Amino acid sequence: MPLVTETPTVVPAAEPGWRRPRTAPSLSEVFGSIKVPAQNASFWRKLLAFWGPGLMVAVGYMDPGNWATDIAGGAQFGYTLLSVILISNLFAMLLQHLAAKLGIVTGRDLAQACRDHYSRPVGLVLWFLCEIAIAACDLAEVIGSAIALNLLFGLPLPWGVVLTILDVLVVLLFQSRGFRVIESIVAGLSVVIFGCFLYEIIVSRPDWFGIVGGLVPQPQVVTNPKMLYIAIGILGATVMPHNLYLHSSIVQTRAIEQTESGKRMAIKFATIDSTVALFLAFFVNAAILVTAAAAFHRNGLHSVADISDAHKLLAPVLGAGAASAVFAIALLASGQNSTLTGTLAGQIVMEGFLNLKLKPWLRRLITRGIAVVPALIVTLLYGEKGTSELLVLSQVILSFQLSFAVVPLVLFTGSKDKMGVFVNRPWVQAIAWLVSGIIIVLNVYLLFETFFG
């Protein structure tokens, strides 16, 4: 059996608005595999059928890479940066809506759309940048899982890093049992994370009036350079580029009617699904910041910005012995959740940009190998401090790649040639370009400050 196969082209000529013919769908083994009820079915039956992809997307918005920025923001500035988490999630809701719409309407995921629209050299550059971003995301998952295993069981960080290679087998086992199984596992782990941080908020006894005030944007977020830097870090860690590729593909697992009304129904329920799931991600990110604000900022511990330090201090500061253990359990669940979705994103990107299909186990080993090698070297040489800095670097890399995913997405969904009657309305397109501009400017600033500031 060959390890690599070419994905066959199923349409002989390019459609209007595209340079190349549409290729076979990504994740072809699960494409259209989930039945949806008729359009005259009840609202709840239809919602249940479309429920799932949103939670898989939301995983990327609460992965271990987000934790360091949320902890630093809460410890240094209390509840002030809650408004940044809220705005970041509103940005994410719009962009994920556009990603789902692109997949449903055109039958292409974002990677395929880029390949079909741009010249081959441009497509290869976009693919290369996306692969780096996925490797960076996987790096955060490796480090997060290794730290969690260390915190829970005392397992040395290098051994924790090596152990994460075994999740290749777990992912493949689940993937072979159908897409609904993967969605259910992601949902279960998300509930664990949610429950853990609900507990953390209760035992930390935060200032509820401070939380409400923190949701209102404050001028010092922009005028205070240190606060602005962390705020941009939160934005960069929240809006994940690989999620746009992922969402545009996995919405196609639903066997919808290929009619205008069928697509409108799919867009409606896919948007509800992702929006509700991103509210869950908002709660988790906000809960990390609120816990840090209540446990550390209130007690004068403003310099806590490290996951391990936060874990060590939670129990003695809050006086709740389970607080540290619950924190580590949530971190482990977050890392494993992100592993599942990161695997799928890697497969989608390679198939979409290169029209190349690797065996899933080989694709997973390549991605995880790229992440494990630097993580293992850093943990052996520098220990905990090195892994924390590597975690921050992974988020900087993701920030750099974000613009290269957002701009094509807004361009494609705003093109009448590509989207037909589903093209973005002028006001939606204007807001989408505004959001894109803000993301680009802030990420350029973040990169400049990281390397030259």
C-alpha positions in Angstrom: 0.0 0.0 0.0 1.5 3.4 -1.0 2.0 6.0 1.8 1.1 8.9 -0.5 -1.7 9.1 -3.0 -2.8 11.8 -5.3 -6.3 13.0 -4.6 -8.3 12.6 -7.9 -9.8 15.5 -9.7 -13.5 15.1 -10.1 -14.4 18.1 -12.2 -12.8 18.5 -15.6 -13.0 22.3 -16.0 -12.7 25.2 -13.6 -15.9 26.7 -12.3 -16.7 30.4 -12.7 -14.6 32.5 -10.3 -11.9 29.8 -9.9 -8.7 29.1 -11.8 -8.7 25.3 -11.2 -11.4 22.7 -11.1 -12.7 21.6 -7.8 -10.9 18.6 -6.4 -12.2 15.8 -4.1 -13.2 17.1 -0.7 -10.7 17.0 2.2 -11.3 14.3 4.8 -13.1 12.4 2.0 -13.5 9.4 4.3 -16.1 11.4 6.4 -17.4 13.8 3.8 -21.2 14.0 3.9 -21.2 11.1 6.4 -23.6 12.6 8.9 -27.3 12.8 7.9 -29.3 15.9 8.6 -33.1 16.1 8.9 -35.4 17.5 6.3 -35.9 21.3 6.3 -39.4 21.0 7.8 -38.0 19.2 10.9 -38.0 20.9 14.3 -35.4 23.5 15.2 -33.9 21.3 17.9 -33.6 18.3 15.6 -31.7 20.3 13.0 -29.5 22.0 15.6 -28.6 18.6 17.1 -27.6 17.3 13.6 -25.3 20.3 13.0 -23.9 20.4 16.5 -20.3 19.4 16.9 -17.9 21.2 14.5 -18.2 24.4 16.6 -16.9 22.7 19.7 -14.0 21.3 17.7 -13.2 24.8 16.5 -13.6 26.2 20.0 -10.8 23.9 21.2 -8.3 26.0 19.4 -9.5 29.1 21.4 -8.7 27.5 24.8 -5.6 25.5 24.1 -2.5 25.6 26.3 -1.1 28.5 24.2 -3.8 30.8 25.5 -3.1 30.0 29.2 0.2 32.0 29.6 -1.2 35.2 28.2 -4.4 34.9 30.3 -2.5 34.2 33.5 -0.1 37.1 32.8 -3.0 39.5 32.1 -4.9 38.6 35.2 -1.9 38.6 37.5 -0.5 42.0 36.3 -3.7 44.0 35.6 -6.6 42.3 37.4 -9.8 42.2 35.4 -9.0 45.0 33.0 -8.1 42.8 30.0 -11.4 40.8 30.1 -12.6 43.2 27.5 -9.8 42.1 25.2 -10.8 38.4 25.5 -14.4 39.4 24.8 -13.5 41.4 21.7 -11.2 38.6 20.5 -14.0 36.1 20.7 -16.3 38.5 18.8 -13.7 38.6 16.0 -13.5 34.9 16.1 -17.2 34.4 15.8 -17.3 36.5 12.6 -14.3 34.8 11.0 -15.6 31.3 11.9 -19.0 32.1 10.4 -17.2 33.1 7.1 -15.1 29.9 7.2 -18.2 27.8 7.6 -20.0 29.7 4.8 -17.1 29.2 2.4 -17.1 25.5 3.0 -20.8 25.0 2.7 -21.4 27.2 -0.3 -18.4 26.3 -2.5 -17.7 22.8 -1.4 -14.1 23.8 -0.8 -12.2 24.2 2.5 -10.0 27.4 2.8 -6.9 25.5 1.8 -8.5 24.2 -1.4 -9.9 27.6 -2.2 -6.4 29.1 -1.9 -5.0 26.4 -4.2 -7.8 26.9 -6.7 -7.5 30.7 -6.8 -3.8 31.6 -6.5 -0.9 30.6 -8.7 1.1 27.5 -7.6 4.1 29.5 -6.2 1.7 31.6 -4.0 -0.2 28.5 -3.0 3.1 26.8 -2.0 4.1 29.8 0.1 0.7 29.8 1.9 1.0 26.1 2.5 4.5 26.4 4.0 3.4 29.2 6.3 0.4 27.2 7.4 2.4 24.1 8.1 4.7 26.2 10.3 1.7 27.5 12.2 0.3 24.0 12.7 3.6 22.8 14.0 3.7 25.8 16.3 0.2 24.9 17.6 1.3 21.3 18.0 4.3 22.5 19.9 2.0 24.3 22.4 0.0 21.1 22.8 3.1 19.0 23.4 4.4 21.5 26.0 1.0 21.9 27.7 0.4 18.1 28.0 4.0 17.6 29.3 3.6 20.3 31.9 0.2 18.8 33.0 1.7 15.3 33.3 4.5 16.8 35.4 2.2 18.7 37.6 -0.2 15.7 38.1 2.2 12.8 38.4 5.7 14.3 38.8 6.7 13.0 35.4 9.9 14.7 34.2 9.2 17.2 31.4 11.4 15.3 28.8 9.5 12.1 29.5 6.2 13.9 29.2 7.3 15.3 25.8 8.2 11.8 24.6 4.9 10.3 25.9 2.9 12.7 23.8 4.0 10.8 20.7 1.7 8.0 21.8 -1.4 10.1 21.2 -0.8 9.3 17.5 -2.3 5.9 18.1 -5.2 7.2 20.1 -6.1 9.8 17.4 -6.0 7.1 14.7 -8.2 4.8 16.8 -10.9 7.4 17.2 -10.7 8.6 13.7 -11.4 5.2 12.3 -14.7 4.9 14.3 -16.5 7.9 12.6 -16.5 11.6 12.9 -19.3 11.7 15.5 -17.0 9.8 17.9 -14.3 12.4 17.6 -16.9 15.2 18.1 -18.2 13.4 21.2 -14.7 13.0 22.7 -14.0 16.7 22.1 -17.3 17.6 23.7 -16.5 15.5 26.7 -13.1 17.0 27.3 -14.5 20.5 26.8 -17.0 19.8 29.6 -14.1 18.7 31.8 -12.3 22.0 31.1 -15.4 24.0 31.7 -16.2 22.2 35.0 -12.6 22.7 36.2 -12.7 26.4 35.7 -16.1 26.8 37.1 -14.7 25.3 40.3 -11.6 27.6 40.1 -13.8 30.7 39.9 -16.0 29.6 42.8 -13.0 28.9 45.2 -11.2 32.1 44.1 -14.1 34.3 45.2 -13.5 37.0 42.6 -14.9 40.6 42.7 -18.0 40.3 40.6 -18.3 44.1 40.1 -14.7 44.1 39.0 -15.5 41.4 36.4 -18.4 43.4 35.0 -16.2 46.5 34.8 -13.4 44.5 33.1 -15.7 43.6 30.3 -15.9 47.3 29.3 -12.9 48.5 27.2 -10.6 50.9 29.1 -8.3 53.5 27.5 -5.3 52.3 29.4 -5.3 49.1 27.4 -4.0 51.2 24.5 -2.1 53.9 26.5 -0.1 51.5 28.8 2.6 49.8 26.7 2.9 46.7 29.0 -0.9 46.2 29.0 -1.1 46.7 25.2 1.6 44.1 24.7 -0.3 41.5 26.7 -3.6 42.5 25.1 -2.1 41.8 21.7 -0.7 38.5 22.9 -4.3 37.6 24.1 -5.6 38.5 20.6 -2.9 36.5 18.9 -3.4 33.5 21.1 -7.2 33.6 20.8 -7.8 33.8 17.0 -6.1 30.7 15.6 -5.4 30.5 11.8 -5.6 26.7 11.6 -9.2 26.9 12.9 -10.3 28.7 9.7 -9.0 25.8 7.6 -10.4 23.2 10.0 -13.9 24.7 10.2 -14.3 25.2 6.4 -13.7 21.5 6.0 -15.5 19.8 8.9 -18.8 21.6 8.2 -18.8 19.5 5.0 -19.3 16.3 7.1 -23.0 17.0 7.0 -25.0 15.6 4.1 -26.9 18.7 3.2 -29.2 19.4 0.2 -27.1 21.1 -2.5 -29.8 23.7 -3.1 -30.0 27.3 -2.1 -32.4 26.6 0.8 -30.4 23.6 1.9 -27.2 25.7 2.1 -29.0 28.5 3.9 -30.2 26.1 6.5 -26.6 24.7 6.9 -25.1 28.1 7.2 -27.6 29.1 9.8 -27.1 26.1 12.1 -23.4 26.0 11.6 -23.2 29.6 12.7 -25.3 28.9 15.8 -23.1 25.9 16.6 -19.8 27.8 16.3 -21.1 30.9 18.1 -22.4 29.0 21.1 -19.2 27.0 21.3 -17.1 30.1 21.1 -19.0 31.5 24.1 -17.8 28.4 26.0 -14.3 29.2 24.9 -14.8 32.8 26.1 -15.8 31.5 29.5 -12.7 29.3 29.8 -10.3 32.1 28.7 -12.1 34.6 30.9 -12.1 32.1 33.8 -8.3 31.7 33.6 -7.8 35.5 33.7 -10.3 35.9 36.5 -8.7 33.1 38.6 -5.3 34.7 38.1 -6.7 38.2 39.0 -8.4 36.9 42.2 -5.6 34.6 43.3 -2.5 36.6 42.3 -3.2 40.2 41.5 -5.4 40.7 44.6 -2.6 39.3 46.8 0.2 41.4 45.2 1.6 38.5 43.2 1.8 40.5 39.9 4.8 38.7 38.3 3.1 35.3 37.9 3.1 34.6 34.2 4.2 30.9 34.1 1.8 27.9 34.1 3.9 26.0 36.6 4.2 28.9 39.0 0.4 29.4 38.8 -0.2 25.8 39.6 2.2 25.9 42.6 0.6 29.1 44.0 -3.1 28.3 43.5 -3.6 26.0 46.5 -1.7 28.0 49.1 -3.1 31.3 48.0 -6.8 30.2 47.7 -6.6 27.8 50.6 -8.2 25.0 48.5 -6.1 21.9 48.2 -7.9 20.7 45.0 -7.4 24.0 43.2 -3.9 23.1 41.8 -4.9 19.5 40.8 -8.1 20.7 39.1 -6.0 23.3 37.2 -3.6 20.6 36.0 -6.5 18.3 34.9 -8.0 21.1 32.8 -4.5 21.7 31.2 -4.2 18.0 30.3 -7.7 17.9 28.9 -6.9 21.1 26.9 -3.7 19.6 25.4 -5.4 16.4 24.4 -8.4 18.2 22.9 -6.1 20.3 20.8 -4.2 17.2 19.6 -7.3 15.8 18.0 -8.2 19.0 16.2 -4.6 19.7 15.3 -4.3 16.3 13.6 -7.4 17.0 11.4 -6.2 20.6 10.5 -2.8 19.2 9.4 -4.5 16.6 7.2 -6.9 19.3 5.7 -4.1 21.7 4.9 -1.8 19.1 3.2 -4.7 17.7 1.1 -6.1 21.1 0.3 -2.9 23.0 -0.8 -1.0 20.2 -2.4 -3.8 17.9 -3.6 -1.8 15.2 -1.8 -3.1 12.6 0.6 -0.8 11.0 3.2 -1.7 8.1 5.3 -3.1 9.6 8.5 -0.5 7.9 10.8 2.3 9.2 8.7 0.9 12.7 8.6 0.4 12.7 12.3 4.0 11.4 13.0 5.5 14.1 10.8 3.6 16.9 12.6 4.2 15.6 16.0 7.9 14.9 15.2 8.4 18.5 14.2 6.9 19.6 17.5 8.6 17.1 19.7 12.2 17.6 18.7 12.5 21.3 19.7 10.4 20.7 22.8 12.6 17.8 23.9 15.8 19.8 23.3 14.6 22.8 25.2 13.3 20.7 28.2 16.6 18.9 28.4 18.7 22.0 28.3 16.6 24.7 30.0 13.8 22.9 31.9 10.6 24.7 32.9 11.8 28.2 32.1 12.7 27.2 28.6 9.3 25.5 27.9 7.5 28.6 29.0 9.5 30.8 26.6 8.9 28.2 23.8 5.2 28.3 24.5 5.2 32.1 24.0 7.3 31.7 20.8 4.7 29.3 19.4 2.0 32.0 19.9 4.1 34.6 18.1 4.5 32.2 15.1 0.7 31.7 15.1 0.2 35.5 15.1 2.5 35.9 12.1 0.5 33.4 10.1 -2.9 34.6 11.0 -3.1 37.4 8.4 -2.3 34.9 5.6 -5.4 32.9 6.5 -7.8 35.8 7.3 -7.2 37.9 4.1 -8.0 35.1 1.6 -11.1 34.1 3.6 -12.5 37.7 3.5 -11.6 38.0 -0.2 -13.3 34.7 -1.2 -16.5 35.2 0.8 -16.8 38.8 -0.5 -16.6 37.6 -4.2 -19.9 37.3 -6.0 -18.2 35.1 -8.7 -17.2 32.5 -6.0 -20.2 32.8 -3.6 -23.1 33.8 -5.9 -26.2 34.7 -3.9 -24.3 33.9 -0.6 -21.7 36.7 -1.1 -21.1 38.8 2.0 -23.4 41.7 2.4 -21.6 45.1 2.1 -21.8 45.8 5.8 -20.6 42.3 6.7 -17.7 42.7 4.3 -16.8 46.1 5.7 -16.7 44.7 9.3 -14.7 41.7 8.1 -12.1 44.0 6.5 -12.0 46.2 9.6 -11.4 43.1 11.8 -8.7 41.9 9.4 -7.0 45.3 9.5 -7.0 45.4 13.3 -5.6 41.8 13.4 -2.9 42.6 10.9 -1.8 45.9 12.6 -1.8 44.4 16.1 0.1 41.3 15.1 2.7 43.3 13.2 3.1 45.4 16.4 3.4 42.2 18.5 6.1 40.8 16.2 8.1 44.0 16.3 7.9 44.3 20.1 8.8 40.6 20.5 12.0 40.8 18.4 13.0 44.5 18.7 11.1 46.0 21.6 
